[in-house]
Amino acid sequence: MPDHKTIFSNIPLPAILLSPEGAVLESNASAQSTFSDTKNGADTARAIRNWLADEVTDFLKSREAYALIERDWEAPGSGPRRFNVRLSRINGPETGPKAMAICSDITERFKAQEQIHHQLEIINSSNDAMLSMALDGKIFFANRSAAGLYGYTARELLDRSIYDLTPPHLKHEMRRVLREVRKRCHVVRLETLRRNRAGVNFPVSDSYSPIFSNGRPCAVSLVSRDISERKESELALGRSHAKLRNILDETVNALSMTLEKRDQYTAGHQQKVACISQAIGQDMGLDPNLLDSIHIAGVLHDIGKICIPMAILSKPSSLSPSEMEMVRNHPKNGLDIIKAIPFPHPVGDYIHQHHERLDGSGYPAGLKGDAISLGARIIAVADVLEAMGAHRPYRPALGLEAALDELKAHRGSKYDPAVCDSVRNIVDQGFITAQKGEVILCQSN
């Protein structure tokens, strides 16, 4: 049977027997190898005594049977190492108490713990709320921001599920998101609502990421950001935009009414042209913002006529060359009137060009083809359609069919072919019809 010295020397960890004063009585080969201090000119026993003497003395005075301490050792050539030192009391009838120290190198574990602690500090210092949850939504980690956001302590959140933080009407969405993260193994981002401890719902921007184990999703990480302030700003901006839009609409309508009050023969013409233009644009699949600008330009397309004497506008006979020149200036006058208004699209160009024709026969600039903006090409066709189908001081209404024949005859030469085709479509759909010879609008397209 091996004696205690054999057992002692074969312990795989550094083992040291120390006196109450911390002197080394025995040490095994592992201890001598681990704690040699040849770099500083000290023998192993002295180095160990300097390292453990105070702890050993205090331990033996305490009369405890065991003690566990952690100590750093500056290893020559390899930098600092951290050891877990287990002290055991050994009582001898003749020699008195001694201490057995078994040392475990925990440097790598300590570094890993330090790294984890550092990462947790980073996570806890984040302004974003971070939760980790099982695939069924059970929360197993929450940072400080999450606790603050939801009104619980971090510990209280560990007793809850993500469904406890979700408004009832959105729990089905929460189940869908967790299912998608689990099945598709990708990040899911969305804006939704969360519910705090007080039962108050608030908007958040969420990012869900799968957590993997052995290549399979085993949990979900959720990062949430409170976007209440952003949403409030968006609402305020929306209200401000709506207010400005209302002011713009009122300004546009006031300008239009100013002309129509002055010229009773063309009352309603601009509004009808605007509605027809918008219907054409919708049939062509144009962007809603562009449609809106075309509608505004339609409402104002003849505003430049406010500069023309009423005697000319209401003249029942043909105009003289000078009078015709004055009338032909109304697109330019219209541009001058509205050019200071900051419309999002070139409304001024649409007004300025609505009497231009693809073949260059129009006015005031004689533009051709694509030099004429699409908005102007649409308003040009709508203007012809409405004007020919309405009474004028110098002639009765020519009728809807005559207007359609005009567009058909000059489709592709004077008028944009795609616009002419859309006119045919909206007529077939019943948006435009004739009554007592005049063009009328039957419904909103």
N, C-alpha and C positions, 0 to 999 in steps of 0.2 A: 504494500500500500504506500503511495507516494507521501512523503512528509510535507509539512506546510511550506517549506522553502521551495520544493519542486512545484507545488501548486501555485505559490506566489509568483515564481519566475515565469510560469506559463500563462498567466492571465494575459489575454491579448491586448487589453487596454493598459495605459500607464497606471501602475499601482505603487503607492508610496506609504510606508509606515513612518509616522512622525511622533516625536516626543511632545509633552505638554508645552515645551518652549518652541516647538516648530522645527526642531532639528530632525534631519532625515536619518532614520535608523536603518531602513532598508528601502530599496527601490528596484523594480524589475527592469529588464532590458528595454522594454517599451518606454518606460519613464525616462531612462537614461538617454535613449535616442531622441525622444521628443523634447526633453527639457535641457539638453546640453547647451551651454552658454560659452562655448570656446571663443566666440567672436569678442565677447567682453572680458575674456581672461578669467572667468569664474568657473569653478567646477560645478558639476550638476547639483550636488547636495546643497551647496551654498545658494545657487540660483533658485532651487525649489524652496529653501527656507525663506529667502527674501520674498518669494512669491506667495507663500501660504502661512507663514508663521503667525501672523495676527489672527487669521481666521481659525486656525487650529487651536490656538490658546483660548480664544473666546468660546469655541465649541466645547472644549473639554471642561471649561469652567461652568458651562451651562448645564452639565449633567444630562443633556439630551443624548439619546441613543444614536440618532441619525441627523444629518443636516445636508442640505443641498444648496450649493452656491454656484455662481457663475463668475469666472475670472478671465481676464484677457492676458494672453502671453505674447510677448514680442519675440517671435521666432526668428533667429538670425537667418537672413537670406530670403525669407518667405513672407515677411510682414507679420502683422498682428493676427493671432488666432484666438478664438473664444472657446473656453472649456467649461463643461458642466462637471463640477467636482462633487462627488458624493462622499461625505465624511461619515465614518462609522466608529463608534467607541469600542475599544478593546480593553477590557479590565484584566490585569494580571495580578495574582495574589502577592507576587514579590516585587514586580517592577512598577506597579501602579498603572493608571490609565494611559492609553496611547490612542492615536487616531490613524485609521486606515483611510487613505484617499484614493478613490478610483476616478480617473479623469476621462471624460468623453469629449472628443473634439466636435463641437457643434457649430463650427465657423460657417459652413455652407448653409446649415439650417438657419442660423442667425441672420446671415446675409439675405436669405430668401424672405425671412420674416420682416427684416428691415425694408426690403423692397416692397413687400405686400403692404406694410404700414405706410410707406411713402405713397404708394398708389392709392391707398384708401384716403390719405390726407388730400391728395389731388382731387379724388372723386368727391370728398366731402366739402372741398373748397369751391366746387363748381356751382355756378348759379342755376344750372339746370337740375331739375328733379330726376334722380336716377333710381330705378327699381330693377331688381332681378326677380324673376318669377318662374315657377314651374310651368310646364306646358298647360296645366289646368288653371293657371292664373294665380296660384298660391304664392304670395310674396315671401322671399327668403332674404332679401337685402334691400335696404333703403338708405340713401344718404341724407345728410342734414337738410339739404334743400327740399327733398321730397317730404320730409317731416314738416317743414315750414309751409310748404305749398298746400298740403292736405289737412293741416291742423292736428296731426297726431305726433307722438314721439316716434323716433325710428323703431323703438322696441314694439310699440303698439301696432305699427304697420306690419310687423312680422306675423301678427295674429290675423291678418286680413288677406283678402283676395283682391285682385285688380277690379273685380266686379263690384266690390264694396265702394270703389272710387269712381264708378261709372253710373251716370243717370239711367234709370230703368229703361227708358225708350231706346237707349243705345247699347244695351247689353248684347243684343244680337249682333251688332257691328263688332263688338269686342271679341265675341266668339269667332266671327269670320276672320278677323285679323290674326288671332292666335293660330287658327287652323291654316291660314295661308303661310304664316312664318314657318310652321312645322312642316307642311307638305312641300313648299317650294324652296325653303331654305334661303330666302333672300330678305333684304331689308324692306320694311313696309313703312311708308311715311304718310301721314294724314293729319288734317286738322279736325279736331273733335271737341267734345265737352267732357270735363271731369267734374266730380262732386266732392266737396270738402267735408270735414267733420260736421260743420253746421248745416249741411244739406244744400249749400249754395253751389250752383253750377257755374263753371267758368271755362273760357276757351283755352285750348292748349294746342301746341304743335308737337305731335308725337313722332318718334322714330323707334321702330321695333326691330331688333336684330337677334338672329338665332345664336344660342350658345351651344357649342358642339362638344360631345364626348365620344371618343372612338369613331369619329367621322359621322356621328348621327346627332341631330338636334335634341338636346336634353332640357333646355330652358330658354328663356327669352329675356333679353335686356331691353328695358324701356327708358328712353330719355325724353322727358317732357319739358316744354318751355311754356310758361304762362304768357299768352299773347293778348291778355285783356286790354292792355294799353294800346296795342296795335289795332285791335278791333274797334276800340273807341275812336281812335284816330281815323280809321277807315269810315266809320259811321259819320263822324263830324265832317270829313272830307266829302262824303256822299251828300250830306245835307247842304254843304256849301256849294257843291257842284249843282245840285238840284235848284238851289236858290238862284245861282248865276244863270242856269239854263232857263229858269222861269223869267228872269229879267231879260235875257236875250230874246226869248219867244215873244214877250210883250213888246220889246223894241221892234222886232221884225213885223209883228202884226200891226203895230202903230204906224210904221212906215207904209205898209201895204194899205191900211185903211185910209191913210192920208191921201193917197192917189185915188182910191176907189170913191171916196167922198167927193173928190173933185171931178172925177170922170164917171158919170152915172151909166154911160153906155158900156163901159167895160167892167162894171162892178162884178166882183166874184171871179173875173177871168184869171187873176194871178193865183187864187186859191185852187181853182180847178186845174190849172196847169201844174201846180205843185203836186196835187193828188195824183194826176195822171203820170207825172214824171216818177213819183215814188212807186206807183204800181208797175211801171215799165222796169224800173231798177230792181224791184223785188222779183219780177219774172226772169230777169237776167241773172239773178243770184248774187247781186252786189253786196258788199260789206255793209252792215247796218249803219256804221258811222258815215260812210260815203252816201248812203241813201238819205240820211238825215240832212247832210249838207246840200244835196240836190233838192230836197224838199224846201229848204230855206231859200235857195237860189230861185226856185220856182215861185215862191211867194213874193219875191222881190224883183223878178226878172224885168219888169217894166217900170221900176221905180224912177228911172231916168226920165220918164214922160212927165214927171212933175215940173220939169223945166220947160215944157212945151205949152204955149198958150191954149186955153180951152177952145178958142175959136177954131184952132187947127184940129184939135182932137175930135171935136164934134162936127166938123165940116161935112155936109152931106154929099159933096161933090168931090171930084178929083183934086188932088193937091198940086200946087205949083211946084216947079223945081226947087225954089228956095224953101218952101214949106216941107217938101220931101226931104231935103237935106237936114232940116231941123229935126224931123222925125228920125232920120237915120243916125242922128247923134245920141239918141236916148240910151243905147247900150253903154256908150262911154260915160255919159252923165251918171248912169246907174253905178258904174264902177267908182266914179269919183265920190259918190255919196256914201258908199258903204266900205270903201277901202281901208278906213281907219279901224273898222271893227275886226278884232282878232278871231276870225272863224278858224276852226281846226282844218278845214279843207279850203281850196281856192274858190270860195263862193263868188268872189269878184270876177274871176275868169269865166265862170259859168254864165254870169249875167252879161259880161262884156262880149261873149262869143255866141250868144244864143240865136243870133241872126246870121251867123256864118254858115256856109254850105260846103260840102265835101269837094265840089268842083271849083271852089274859089269865087263863086258868083254872089256870095253873101256880103254882108257889111258888119262892122265898119272897117275891118282890116283886110278883107278878101282872103282869109286863111283857107288852107286846103287840107284835106285828109286828116292825118293824125296830129297835125298842128292844132286842131280843134279838140278841146278836152272832152272826155266822155260825158261829163255832166252837162256840158253845153249841147252836145249832140242829142242827148235825151230830151232836154228842155225844148230844143228846137222843134223836134217832132211833136211833143206834147202841145206846144204853142200853136203849130199849124193845125193840129187836130181840133183843138178847142176853138181857135179863132174862126176856122171855116165853118164850124158847126154852130156859130152864134151870130145873132144879129149885130150889125154895125150901122152907124149913121148913114153910110153911103151904099149899103146893100142889105138884103135880107139874109138870113142864115142859109148857107149852101147845103148843109146837111152832113150827116156822118158818112154816108156812102161816098159823097164827093171828096170828103177829106181823106178817106181810105184810098180812093182812086188816085188822089194826088201823091200820097205816100208810095203807092204801088208803082206809079209811073216813074217816079224819081228815086226809087230804092237803089242805093249803091252809087247814084250819081250826085244827088244833092243830100240825101238823107242816109244815115248809117243803116245798113241792111239788118244788122242784129236788132237795132232799136225798132225798126219797122216790123220785124217778125214778132217782137214782144207785144207791139200794139195789137197785132192780129190775135195773139193769144189772149190778151186781157179783154178784147171785144168778144171773142168766142166764149170766154168764161163769164160774160155778163157784167163785167165791171163798168163798161161803157156801152150806152145805147143811145137811141134818139127818141125824142118826144116833141111832137109838133115841129119837126125840122131841126130842133136844137140838140146838140150833144149834152147828155146828162150823165152824171156818175151815179151808178145804182148801189154800190156797196163798197166798203173798205176792203182793199185787197190784202 
